[in-house]
Amino acid sequence: MDELQRRSLEALRGGLAGALPDLSRQNLSGMNFEGKVLCKARLAGSNLSHARLAQCDLTGADLFGADLRGADLQGANLTNAILRGVCLRSANLNRAKLVGADLRGGVMLDANSNSIGLEVSDLSECLMEFATATRAVMTGVDLSGASLIGADLGGASLFGANLSGADLSYTDLSGANLVDAHVDRAAFVGANLTGASLLNARGEGASFAGATLDKAKLDGASLERSTFGDALPMILRESFPVELGHALDGHEEWLRSGGQSGRRAELINADLRYFDLSGRAFSGIVLTGSRLVGAKLMGTELVLANLDRCNLTAADLSRANLVGAQMRGATLRGAALVNAGVGVLPLRDGSGRESGKLRRTSLVGADLLHARLDGVDISTCEI
């Protein structure tokens, strides 16, 4: 890296405004640029793997062929960015803005005839939950295994994209182009596909349960063993994965026995999507960062439960007891909390006596967009 590029890198780190020298094909792996203004930065072919770019303003940036695998781009602004031929495998793009971004595949040669970029942009296993990518060009991209829950992809082009195993539950795909897309085992549960084109889309075992398909074009689509209709794909107790089932049963035994048997469940980042957990006793459970999209928790005891950063999109928590529960940074978009119990709980010490401390239901930083809160006294919560 020459002196001019070093000065430019310092400018990037400091978030300075103005035109920046070319930083293409530089090794910036793991560097921290959180919250910096990098508008129109020239980073083509650069190694930004595992870089920290959360909340960065990368509007109009040239990231052609950049390696962004495992990068943290949460809340980043990538409007109109050039992302052709990029590797974003396992990157975190939750709540990022990709309006009009170009993510098509692309390969070019540098001055030394070295190739930059991928013929197929790799977004496999990435997180794009609640991202805004309206009118984004994602033709042919690999989104296999990616999670796009609640994302806005209205009018986006996903022509020929690989969506195998991707979760697009509650995603807005209205007017999107999904012609020739591969949708094996993809989840479109509750998605808005109004006016979308799925001409010649193909795949087995996709789920369109609860999806809106008004005026969607399905001519020539091959969707064998796929499910349609209003009923959500609920997972009942007898079908829980063995390890999760044992952990949940053990927690209830721990409560029943007063801690003499069983074990308190600590399920960090667990996948509990569409689990039917209604009416069960999970007070004090730790579910930090877990995915409970579409889960049924009607009448469930969740006193003092840790639900921080959980994704509870479209979950049903009606009549659940959430007194003293912690839901800081949780996503509750479209969730039903009708007549759920919230409020303050006096804490007790190890001997069972009141400690003088209180624990209030916490909704600090929670996303309650379109949540149903009938009968819930929010004034008793920490918000």
N, C-alpha and C positions, 0 to 999 in steps of 0.2 A: 504494500500500500504506500503510495507516494505522499509527499507532504501536503499536497492540495487535498488529497482524499482524507488524510488524517484530520485536517482542519474541518472538512465537511462532516466527518463522523462526530467531531466534537459539537458541531452545530446541530446535528441530529439529536445528540444526547441532551443538548440544552434546549431543544425545541425552538430554535431561532427561526425567524421568518425570512423570506427572500429566496431567490434562486439558489439551488445547491448544486455543487459539482457532481459529476457522474460517480455513483457508488456501485455501479453494476459489477457483478461477479466478485463481490467481497465476502469475506467470512465474518458474519455478524451473529454467528450462532450463540444463542443463550443470552444475548445482550438485552438490557433493560431500556425500553423506550416508552414506558407506560405514560399515557396522557400527552405525548409530544405531538406537535404539529408538523407533519411530514407531507404536506400537500405537494403533489406533483414530484415527489422524490423519485430519483432514478435508481432503481434497485434491481434491474433486470438480471436474472441469473445469480443473485446473491444468496448466500446460505444464511437464512434466518430461522433455521430449525430451533425450536424450543425458545425462540425469542419472546420477550415480554412486551407485547404491543397493545395491551388492553387500553381502551379509550383513546387510542391514537387517531389522529385525523390524517388519513391516507387518501383523501379525496384526489382523484385523478392521478394517483401514483402509478409508476410503471414498474410492475412486479412480474414482468414476462419471465416465465421459467424459473421463478424464485423457489427455493426450497423452504417451505414454511411448515414442515411436518412437526406436529406437537407444539406449534406456537400458540401463545395465548393472545387471541384477538377479540376477547369479550368486549362488546360495546364499541368496537373500532368502527370508524367511518371510512368505508371503501367505495363510496359513491363514485361511479364512473372510472374505477380503477382498472388498469390492464392486468389481468390475472391469467392470461393465456399460458397454457402449458405448465401451470404451477403444481407443486405437490403440497397439499394441505391435509395429508393423511393424519388423522387423530388430532387435528388442530381444534381449538375451542373458539368458535365464532358465535357463541350465544349472544343474542341481542345485537349483533353487528349489523351495520347498514351497508348493503351491497347493491343499492339501486343503480340499475344500468351498468353494472360491472360486467366485464367480458371475461368469462371463464372457459372459453373454448380451448381445446388443445392447440398446441402450436410449438414448432421447433424452428430455430433459426441458428445461423452460424455467426460467431464473432469474428473479429479481425484475424484471428489465428486459426480460423476454420474449425473451432471447437463448437460443438452443438450446445444449445441452451434450450431447455424446455422439454415437455412431454407431448407426444401425439395425442394422448388422452389425459386431460387434467385429473389429478388424483385427489378426490375429497373423501375417500373411503374412511369409514369409522370416525368421521369428524362430527362435532357438535355444532348445529346451527339452529338451536331451539330459540324461537321468537325472533329470529333474524328477519330483517326486511330486505328482500331481494326482488322487489317489483321490477319488471322489465329487464331483469338480468339475463345475459346470454350464457346459458349453461349447456349448450348443444354438445351431446356426446360425453359429458363428464361422468366420472365414476363416483357415484354417491352410495356405493354398496355399504350396508351396515351403518350408514350415517343416521343421526337423529335430527329431524327437522320439525319437531313437535311445535305447533303453534306459529310456525314461520309464515311470513307473508310473501308468497311467490306469485302474486297476481300478475298475469301477463308475461311471466317469465318463459323463456324458451328452454325446454328440456328435451328437445328432439333427440332421440336415440340415446338418452342418458341411461346409465345403469343404476337402477334404484333397488336392486335385489337386496332384500333384508332391511331396507331403510324404513324408518318410522316417520311417516308424514301425518301422524294423527293430528287432527284439528288444524291442519295447515290450510291456508287460503291459496288455492290453486285456480281461482276463477280466471278463465280466459287463458290459462297456461297452455303451452304447446308440449304435449307428451307423446307426440307421434313417434312410433317405433321404439318407445321406451321399454326397457326390461324391468318388470315389476315382480319377479319371483319373491314370494313371501313378504312383499312390501305391505305396510300398514297405512291405509288411508282412512282410518277410523275417524268419523266425525269431520272429515275434511270437506272443504267447500270446493267442488269441482264444477261449479256452474259455468257452462260455456267452454269448458276445457276440451281439448282435442286429444283423444287417446286412440286415434286411428292406427291400426296395426300394432298397438301395444301388445306385448306378450309376456306371459309369466304364469306360474302356477301358485296357488295357495295365497294369493293376495287377499287382503281384507278391506272391503269397502263398507263395513258395517256403520250405519249411521251417517254415511257420507251423503252430501247433496250433489246430485248428478243432473240437475235440471239443464237441459239443452247441451249436455255433454255429448261429444261425438265418439261413438264406440265402434264404428264400422270397421270390420276386419280385425278387431281386437281378439286375441286368443288368451282367455283368462280362465283356464281350466282349474277346477277345484277352488275357485275364489268365492268369497262370501259377500253377499249383499243383504240389504234389509236394515231395519231400524235397531235390531237388538245388538248391543255391544258384546264383544267376545269375552265375557266374564270367565275368570278362572276360579273354580270352586275349590274348597278346602281339600277335597280328596285328590285334586290334580296339582297341588302345590309341589314344586321341586322338593325333594326329600330334605335337603339341608335347611331350606327356608322353613318348611313345615315343622321340622323338629325345633328350630329356634323359636318360632312363634308359640308352639305348644308348650315349650319349656318356660317361656315367659309367663304364660298363664298359670302354670304350676307353681312358679316362683311367687306369684301374687297370692295364690290360694293358700300356700303353705307358710306365708309370712317370711319367705326367704330360706326356709329349712330345706327345701328341695327345688329342683328345677334351676333355672338360671335367667337372670335379666338379659333380655335380647339387646344386642348392640349391632344393628344392621346398617352399617355405613355404606351409602351409595348403592343400596340394594335395588334390584329391579322387581317392583311389585305392581307393575302396570296391570290394570284390570283385575286385580285380586279382589275377591269378595271377602272382606274382613268385617262384615256387618255384625253388630251385637257382641263382639268379642272384647275381652278385658286386656288392654295393653297399656294401662297406666304406667308411667315411668319408662316406657320403651325408648330406645335411642334409634332414630331413623334418619339421622342427619344426611342430607344430600340424596336421599332415596327418591326413586321415580315411582309415583303412585298415580300416574295419569289414568283417569277413568276408573279408579278404584272405588269400591263401595265400602264406606265406613259408617253406615247409618246406625246410630245408636251405640257406636263403639266407645268404650271407656279409654280416654287418652289423657287423663289427668297427669300433669307434670311431664308429658311426653316431650321428647326433643324432636321436632319436625323442622328444624332450621334448614333452609335452602332446599327443602323438598319440592318436587314438581308434582303438584296436586291438580293439574289442569283437568277440568271437567269431573273431578272426583265428587262423590256424594257423601258429605259429612253431616247430613241432616240429623238432628237430635244427638249428635256426638257430644261427649263430655270433654271439653277442651279447657277446663279450668286449670290455670297455671301452665298450660302447654306453651312451648316455645316454637314459634313459626317465623322467626326472623329471616327475611330474605326469601321466604317461600313463595312459590308461584301458585296462585289459587284462581287463575283465569277461568271463568265459566264454572267454577265449583259451586256446589249447593251446600250452604251452611245453615239452612233453614232451621230455626229453633235450636241451634247448637248452643251448648252451655259454655260460657266464657266468664272470666272474672278473676278474683283474687283468692288465693289459698294460703292459710297460715301454715308455715313449715314447722316440722317437729324435729327434735334432735334424736340422737341414737337411743335415748331412753323412752322416747315417745311423748316427751313433754314439749309444749309449744316453745319454739326458740325465739319468738318475737320477730322473726323475719317473715316476709310475705313474698309470694310468687304470683305475679300477674300474667295472664295470657298475653303473650307478646306477638304483635303483628308488625313490628318495626321492619320497614323495607319490603314488606310483602306486596305482591302484585295481586290486587283484588279486582282487576278489570272484568266486568260482567259477572262477578260473583253474586250469588243470591244470599242476602244477609237478613231476610225476613225473620223477625223475632230474636235477633242477636243484638245485645246491648254493647255496641262497640266502645261506648264511653268507659266501660270497665276494663278495657284492654290497653296495653302499652302500644302506642302507634307512633 
